[in-house]
Amino acid sequence: MLIDFFYTLRSAKLPVSVKEYLTLLEALKAGVVGPKSGDADPSGEGAYKIDDFYYLSRCVLVKDEKHYDKFDRAFAAYFKGVEMVADFTKDIPLEWLRKNLELELSAEDKAKIEKMGWDELMETLKKRFEEQKERHEGGSKWIGTGGTSPFGANGFNPQGIRIGQEKSRNKSAVKVWDQRAYKDYDDSQELGTRNIKVALRRLRKFARQGSAEELDLDDTIRATAANAGWLDIKMVPERHNNVKVLLLMDVGGTMDEHISRVEELFSASKSEFKHLEFYYFHNCVYDFMWKNNRRRFSEKFATLDIIRKYNKDYKLIFIGDATMSPYEILQPGGSVEYNNAESGAEWIQRLTSAFPKFAWINPEPQGVWQYRQSIAVMQQLVSNRMYPLTLKGLEEAMRLLTK
């Protein structure tokens, strides 16, 4: 079994060696993690708890954090059907979420399904937890799969809570029950074109800073001529781009579709701006952000501290598709990952008030903005300073930030 797992990791381009594989077998044989039932056999194929085996295998087989995302995807592909469910209030039996069918409805059928308000949705979910005793499929009430219930997976509801589904299908969930891992954007991404860098250069503002280390040729010529031909060398400090940028980037969920383009923008920004600070958020900014997606809950940065830390001369740039449930922006507790005490709208307003020079870059095609209610809400919050992630959009955003 684990030999196939080893080859799955190699197929995913992970630098896993035979020596590391043998070390994993030795760790299993030594009982570093215990089996769920029975004793581990020498081949390391006992019935181990999937979480324990995941952390052990990642520790032994992956030597660099940059490969964690590849490992997670390969692990999920090999052990498909075995998932970790986040415990917001209680565990949901995996049997309830087994995928036997995936519901497909016509536009007319979808229009007939009524949606619940936020309070009704959360109160109804609480009741379902108390009442439900078994798996359901294809229905409109219980937590299940392939139906029109607002709770479950692989079905359809215009406004529900997605539970146990691999990825978004209709982009209409107001809360997601699964614990997900996000990948840091790669700032070493090589650009296929220099257009993004050219657009960002509109924001540059040079000033001479530091010690006198650069020859001022014009002044040297003038001084030498005034000195009857005796050489009089004049030096000046080097010119540096003194623009300060605070970059806040949406990551995970629907942003997975835009990773390559955002990585290009991130890479270009790091090369163009000497004073660049960046943080991640998911869907909407709330009371904390993070710099490392692997440790987003253990290494949090309070948004208020970020506002206090940086001066008003920082240019604030949001990067995100603003595609989410409007509740995530307007409703306390609306975050898909935890119960935020204050709405995202309040935090957006605090940030834009603290940094008067701001813009929002949206990687979603501008033609679909009018069909996304959340984008309209976010546009209003950022005073219509939302621009598409195109050459023209970047130039317009940079032009705005230089005013």
N, C-alpha and C positions, 0 to 999 in steps of 0.2 A: 504493500500500500504506500509506504513512504518513499519507495523508489520512484513511483509515478509522481508523487508530490515533488520530489527533487527535480525531475525532468520538467515539471510544470514551471517551476521557478526558473530553470535555465531557459525555457522557451520564452519566458517573460523578460529575457535579457538581464537577469539578475546575476551578479558575479558570485555565484555560489559554487564552492569547490567540494570535491569528494571528502576532503579532510573535515570540512565543516559539517557535512552530512553525517560522517561517522561520529563526530563529537556529539551531534544531536542524539544519535542512537545510544551512545554511552550515557548521556544525561538521562534519557528515558529509562535505561536499564538500571541506573543508580537510584532511581526513584526521586529525581529532582521535582517532578510533578507526579501526583498520585492518580491512579486510575479511578474512574467513577465506580466501577464494580470489578471484582476479581483482581488478580495480580497482573502486572505488565509482563509480557513475554520478552525474550531476549531480542527479538526483532524490533521492539518498541511499538508494537501495534495493538496495545491494550486499549480499552475503552476509556480514554482520558477525557477530562472536561475540556471542551473546545477552547475556552478562554485561556486556561492554563497552558495548553499546548501552543496556542497562538503566541503568547508572550515568550515562552521558552524558545520556540523555533525562530522567532524574529530576533531574539537576543543572540542566538548561536549563529544564525545564517546570514544576518544582515549586519555589515560592519560600518555602514555609513547611513546617517539619517535621510540623506537625499533619495535613498532607495526604498524608504518605508512605503511610499504610495504604490510603487510597483509591486512590492511584497503583498500589500493589502489586497490589491486587485487579483493577483495570482492566487492568494490564499482563498479569497472569496469564490473564485472560479472553480477551484479544486474541491473545496468543502461547501459547495453550493447547497442551500437549503438549511444550513446551520448558521443562525444569525444571533447577534447580541441585541437585545431589546433594551432601550433606555428605560429606567425605572422612574417615571415622573410621579406616579402614584402607586402602581403595582405592576407585576409582571403579567404579560399576556401570553398564554400558551401558544407555542409555535404551531401546534396542530390547527388552531383556529385560522392561521394565515397561510396554510398550504395552498399553493396555486394549482388549481385544476382547470380553470377557465379564466379568460380575460374578456371582460364585457366590452362590446362595441355597440354604440347606439347611433342612430341617425340624429341630425340636428333637430328634427321635430320631436323625437323622443326625449332628447336632453332638455328641450325647452319646457317640457311638461313636469319636470322634477322640481319641486319646491325646495328652496334653501332655508336653513335656519339662521336666526341671528346669533351673535356671539354668546350671549348669556344662555340662551336656550340650548345651543350646541354643547357647551361645557356641562350644563346641568344634565342633559340627556345622556352624555357619555358616562357621567358618574352613575346614573341609574342603570345603564347597561352593564357596567362592571358588577353591580350588586345583583342583577337578575340573571345574567347569562351563565349557563352551565356547560355548554357544548359548542362545537364548531357549527358555523352556518355558512352557506354558500348560495349566491344568487338572489338574496333577499333585499328588503328595503329597510330593515329595522336593526338587526343585530350587528355586532362586530364580526365581519366576515370577509369573504372574497367574491369578486365577480358580480356584485349586485349594485343597487342604487342607494344603499345605506350610506350615511355620511361618515361611517367609521369602518375602516378596513383597507383592502388592497385590490387592485386590478379591476375595479368597477368604475362607476361614474357618479359623482354628485357635484353640483355646482359650487358647494361650499362645505367641505368636510375636513376630517382629520385623517391623514394618511398613516396607516399602521402596517408595517411589515412588507412594504413594497420597495423593490430595488431602486427605482428612480421615478421621477415625475413623469406622468403620462399626459395630463390635461392642464397642469400648472394652475390648479384651482384650490389646492389644500390650504387651509388657514393655519394648520399646525401639523408637524411631522413627529411621529412617535419614536422613530428609530435613532439610535446613536450613530452619528456619521463622522467619518474622518475626512478632513479637507487637506488639500495639498498646497504648500506654499508656492507662490508664483516664482518662477525661476528668473532671477535678475541677470543671469549669464546668457540668456537666450540670444542667439545671433539673429540679427535683423536681415530679412530678405531684401529690404529696401531701406534707403536712407531718408525716405519721405517723412517718417515720424520725427526723426531727429531735426530735420529742417523745419518742421512745423513748431517743434518745441523751442527752437532757437529764437523765436519771436519774443519769448518771455525773458531772454537773457538781458542782464544789465551789468555791464562791466565797471569795475572800480579798481584803482591801484591800491593794493594793500600789502603790508609786510615791509621787509627791509629792501633797500635799493639794490637790486640784483640784475636789472635789465638795462642794457645800453639804450640811452635816448639819443639816437643818431642826429636828429634835427637840432636839438639843443647843443650837442657836442660840436657840430659844425659852426653854429652861431658863436659859441663860446671860444672856439679856436680862432675864428676870424677876428673876433674882438680882442683877442690876446696876441695880436700881431703874428699869427701863424703858429704860435706854440700850442701844442696839443693840450686841450682841456677837456678831459672825458667827463661826461655827465651821465649819471645813473638814475634810474627811477624804479620804484617797486613794480613788480609784475602785475599785470591786469588779471583779475579773477572775477568770475561771475558771482555776484553777491546776492542773487535772487534766492530767497528761502521758500521752500515748497513743503507743505504738509499734505501727504498723499494718503487718502483713506480708500481702501479697496474692498469691494464685496467679493466674497469667495464662497464656493460651494453651491449646491443646488443648481439652479438654472444658469449660473455663471460658468458651469463646467463646459458649456457649449462655446464659450468665448475665451478659453484659457490661452490658446496660442496668440491671439491678438493682444490680450491684456499683458501677457509676458513680454511681447515686443515693446509695448508702451512702457512697461515697468523698466525693462532693460535700457531703453533709450533715456528715460528720465534719470536713472542712476548715473549715466555717463554724461548727461548734459548739466545736471544741477549738483554743485558741490554741497550745498546745504539742503539735503533732502531727508525728511523724516517720513516713515510710512507705518501704517497700522492696518489690520484687517478687521472686517466686520462681516456679518452674514445677513443679507437682505436689507436691513435697516440698522442705523447706529442706535445703540441703547446706552446703558450706563457703563459699559466697559468694552474695550477692544483688545486686540492681542497682536503680537509680532510673529509668533510661531504657531502654526495651526495644530501641531501635535500637542502643544501644551496650552491650548486656548482657555482651558478652565483652571489650570494651575498657575499660569503666568499671565494674569489679567492686568490691564492698565485702565484705571478708572478714567472715564471720559472727562470728568471734571478736572482731574489732574492734568490731562493732556491740554485742556483749554487754558489752564493756569500756567503750564510750562512754557508754551510758545507765545511769542509776542504777536501783536496785530500785523506786523510786517510780513508774516508768513502768508503765502498764497495757498489757499485751501482748495484741493482738487479731489472730488469724489469720483470714483470709478465704479460703476455698478449698472445693472440692467433695470433696476427699480421694478422688477417683475415679481410680485408677491400678492398676497391677500391685502386689501386695504386695511384690514384689522391690524396687520403687523406694523403699520405706520401710525394709525389713529387710536388704537385701543391699548390701555394698560393691560399687561398679560398677553399681548398679541404675538409676541415672539414665538416662532415655531420650536424653539429649543428650551426656553425657560420662561418663568413668569416675571416679566419685567414690571417694575413698580410704576414707571412712567412711560408714556407713549413715545414711540420713535420720533413723532413730529416735534415733541418738545425738545428732544436732543438735537435734531436737525436745526431748529431755530436757535438754540444756544450756540451751536458751532458757527452758523452763518452770522450771528451777531458778534461773536468773538473775533472772527476773521472776515472783515468786510470784503476782501478780494477773494471770491470763491467762484467755482464753476463745477458742473457735474458732467462727466463724460460717460455716455451711454453706448455700450457695444451693440445693443439691439438695433436692427435696421429702423430708421426713422419712420418708414412707412407703416410699421405696426404700432407705433406709440399710441395712436388714437384709439386702438382697440384694447388697451390695457388700462384699467381704471387706476391701478396703483401708480402708473407712470404719470398720469394726469395729476394725481394728488401730489406726487413728489415734485413735478414741475412747478406747481403752485408754491410749494414750500421753499424752493430754491429760486423763487422770483423769475422763473422761466429761463434760468441760466443753465439749461441742459443742452448739450451738444452731442451729435453722433460721433462715434469713433471712426471718423473718416479724415482724410487730409484736410478737406475744407472745414469740417467741424473742429478739428484741433486748432487750425489757424484762427478761427473765429473765437475759440475759447481763450487762446493765448493773447489775442488782441484785446479781449475784454479785461484780462488780468493785468495788462500793462497800463490801462487807463488810470 
